[in-house]
Amino acid sequence: MPLQLFEDAFGDWRNANFLGYASDLAYLPEAVAAPKFQELLGMDARLISRDNTQCYVLTNAEHIVLAFRGTEAPTTIDGLKDWLLTDAMNLLIVPEGRLGTDFIAAGVSARFHQGFISALAEIWDPVDEAVAAELKASERPLWITGHSLGGALALLAGWLFVRKFVNVHQIITFGGPMIGNKDAVQAFDSGLKGKIFRYVDPRDPVPQLPTMSLVANEFYHCEQMMCLGEMAQGSFWKNLAVNSVGGVFTGGGVDAAWKHVMDCVGAHSMTTYLTYLKNRLNA
C-alpha cells in the first residue's frame, strides 16, 4: 500500500517520511522514477528540467507535490563547492529580473543567495504553469520538498507561490543550506508561518553553510528545525576554522575546508535521512 500524506498534521514524521522518499526519488531519471513514485507514493510524476535545474511535479486526486532535485549524488556534491564556500554564486544579493519584485517584497534589507536564485529562475515558469494548471483542474494542497540544493529551491519556490496567492500547505526540506540573510528568512517565517519544516542531521555539513567568512557570516536559516540525531557541539566550525586565515577562506584554505566538508558527506546522503525517519517512525 502506498505511503500517505496527512493534510491536517503539521511537523508530522509520517509526512516527512513521504516527502523524504519523494526527495530521494527525485534524483532518478523520469523513466525510472515515474513507476516508483506511483508504486511507493501513489502519485503520477512528470519531470520538468531546464538547464541544470530539475523538479518533479507529483499529483493524485488529493495532493500536489513539488520535489526539487538536489545535487546529483554525494559523489557529485563537489559541484556545490563554490556555491557554499566561495565564488560570486555565494554572494548575498537583491534579486533582479522578472522574479526580483517578488523577492524584494521580503523587505528592503532582504538578501538572497545568488546561485540559488539563479537556479530557481531557470525552471520557475514551467513549474508555475504546471501548478496553476493542476489547481485549475482541481483545488488540492500544495506540498514542496527537496534535499540539499533541492531544499533551498523548495523554500524559494514556496515564497514565490505565496506571492501569487497560492496556498502552500507545507514545505519540508532535508539537509538544505541557508538561503539568505536574517531579514530574508524572517520574512519567510512570517509569510509561511507554521508551514516550513527543516529536517537536519547535525553531522551534515551542508545545513551549516554557505559561508565565505567565519567572522561575519550573514547567512541564516528559517526557524523550524527538526533535528535528526544529537546536536554536535561546534566541532564542524572548529575544524573548518583551521583552514581559514583570520576567519576568511582564501587560496588553499578553500580546498582544505572543502575536504573537511567532503569527509562528512555521508551524513548528507538522502539515504541517511531516510534511515533516521524510518527509525523514528518505528520507535
N, C-alpha and C positions, 0 to 999 in steps of 0.2 A: 504493500500500500504506500503511495507517495507521501512524503512529508507534507505538513500543512503550515499555513500562516494563521496566526491568531490575531485578528484585527483589533480586538479590544484590550490586548495585553501589550504594555509598553515596558521596554527593558526586559523582555521575556527571553529566557535562554532557548526556548523552542524556536522562536523567530530568528534568533541569532544563528542557530544550527541550520535552519532552512536557507538563510541568506549566505551563510558560510559556504554551503555546498554550491550555491549559485555563483559565488565569487570564485570558487575553485574551478568549476566547470567553464567559467568564462575564459580560461586560458586555452581551452581546446578549440580546434578549427570547427566551423559550423557543422560540417557533415558528421563529425564525431560527437559533437556536443548536443545537437538537437535531440536525438533519441534518448540521450542520458537525462536531459532536462525533463523530458516527458515521463520517463520511467521513474526517476527519483523524486521529482518535484511536481509532476502533473501539469507542466506548463509547456506551451508552444514557444519555440525560440527562433528569433531572427537576429542575425548579426549585422550590425552597422559598423563599417570600417572606413575610416578616412585617414590617409597618410599613416601616421604611427599611433593612432588612437582608435580603440575598438570598444563597442558597447553592445551587449545582448539586450534585446527587448523581449521580455518574457510575459506571456499572457495566458490567462484562463478566464473562466466566467466570473471569478470572484476578485482577481487581483491583476495589477500590472507591476512588473518588477524590472528595473534597470540594473544590470550588472556590468559595471565598468571593468575592463581588463586592466590589470596592473603590469608590472614588468613581466616579461615572458616566463621567467623561471629564476630560481636562486642563482643558477649559473650565468644568467644574463643581467643580474641586478647591477652589474658594473656600469650599465648604461645610465644609471641614476647618479653616478658619482658627481658629475658637475652640477646636477640639479640640487644635490643635497649638501655639498661642501663648498664648491667654488663656481666660477663662471657667471656670465650675465643671466643665465637661466635661473639663477638662485636669488636674483635681486627682488626686493620688495618694491612694487610699482603701483601707480594708479592706472588701472586698465584703460586702454583706449579702444577705438574702433566701435563696431556695432554693439559689442557686449559691455562697453565701457560704462554707459549710462546706468545700467542695472547694478554694476558693482560699485560705482560711485555712490549709489543710494545707501551703501553701508556706512557712509559718513565721510566727511571731508578729510579726515586723518586716516582712513582705512587704506591699507596697502596689502597687496596680494603677491604671491609667488609668481614670477613672470612665466616660468616654464609650465606650471600647471594651468595658468590662464590660457597660454598659447595652445596647449594640448586640447583643452576643452573647446576652444574656438574652432578647431579643426572639425569637430564632429557635432557641434551643438545643433545646427539647423536640421539635419535629418533626424536626430534624436527628438528634438522638439516636435517636429512634424509627425513622427511616429506616435508619440504620446498623445498629441492632440487628436489624431485620427482614432486611436483606441478609446479615448474618453468620449469622443463624439458618438462612437458606436455603442458604448455602454459605460456609464459612470462607475468607476471602481477605485479602491485605494491605490495610490502610487507609492511603492517602496523603492528605495535607491540603495545600492550597495556596491562594494568593491574592496579589493585587497591591495595594499601598498599604494602605488600611484593611482590605482583604481579607486581607493578610498578618498584620496584628495579630490579626484574628479567628481565623485559622488556628492561630496559636500558642496562643491562649487555649482554643480548642476541643480542641487536642491534649492540653493539660493535663487538661481535664475527662474526656476519654476514658481517659487513663491512670488517673485516679482511679476510673473504672468498670471497671478491669482489661481494657480493650480494648487489643489490641496495635497501637499506632500504628506503622506501618512507617517512614515518613519524613514530615517537614514541610518543604516547600520554599516560600520566600516571595520576593517581588520588590518592592523599593522600600518595604518595610514600616517604619512608625515604631516607636519604642520603646514598650513596653507596661507597664513598671513599674520599681520601684526595684531596687537591686542585689540585695537578698535575694530578690525575686521571680524575677528572671531566673536567679540561681544555682540556685534550686530547679528551674526548668525545665530548665536544662542538666544537672542531676543526674538528674531523673526521666525525661528524654528524651535521655539521653546518646548522642551519636553519631547522632542522628536529625534534628536541626534544621540546615537549611542556608539561610542568608540571602543571597540574591543582591542585590548593591548596586552601582549606578553611583555612583562617588564624586562626580559632578557633581549627583546627585539630592539636592535639599534635604530631602525628606521623611524619609529614614532618619536624618537628623541632628536630628530633632525627635521629641517635643514638648519645649518648654521654656517657662517663664514668666520665667526669670531666667538670665542668662549668668554670674552669680556663683556660684549654688548650685543648679544643676540636678541633680535627683536621679534622672532617668530614665537607664536603662541598656539595652543590647542583650544578647541571648543571644550566646554566644561565636562560633559558627562562621559567619564572614562569607566569602562567595565574591565576590571583587572582580571587577567588570567594568570594565576600563579602569584608568588610572593614578590613584593616590591623590593628592588635592589636598593642599595644604599650609596648611590652615586658612583659606583665603580666604573660605569661606562664613561662618564665625563672625566673622571680622574685619569683613566687610561688614554682617553683622547687628548687630554691636555698635554701629555708628554710629547705629542707630535706637533705642538704649536709653539710659536715664538711670541711671547707677550700676549698669548691668548688668541693669536691670529694664525690661520693656516696659510703657509706660503711654501713655494718650491717643493722640496722633497717631503716636507711635513704633510702635504696633502695626500701623497701616496701612502705614507706611513699611517696616517689617520684612517684612510680608506681600508687599509689592510686590517686594521682592528675591526672596522665595521664588517668586513667580509668574514672574519673569524667568528663572528656572532650570527652569521646569516642563516644558520639552521633554525634559529628561533623565529625568523621572519617568514618561514615557509607556511603556506596555507595549510599544508598537511599537519603542521604542529598546532595551528589554531583549531583545526577540526578535531584533533585528538583531545585538546583541552575541553572543547564544547561537549564532545561525547562523554568524557569522564564526568563533567558537571551534570549532565542530564541523567547519567546512570547513578549518581551519588544518592 
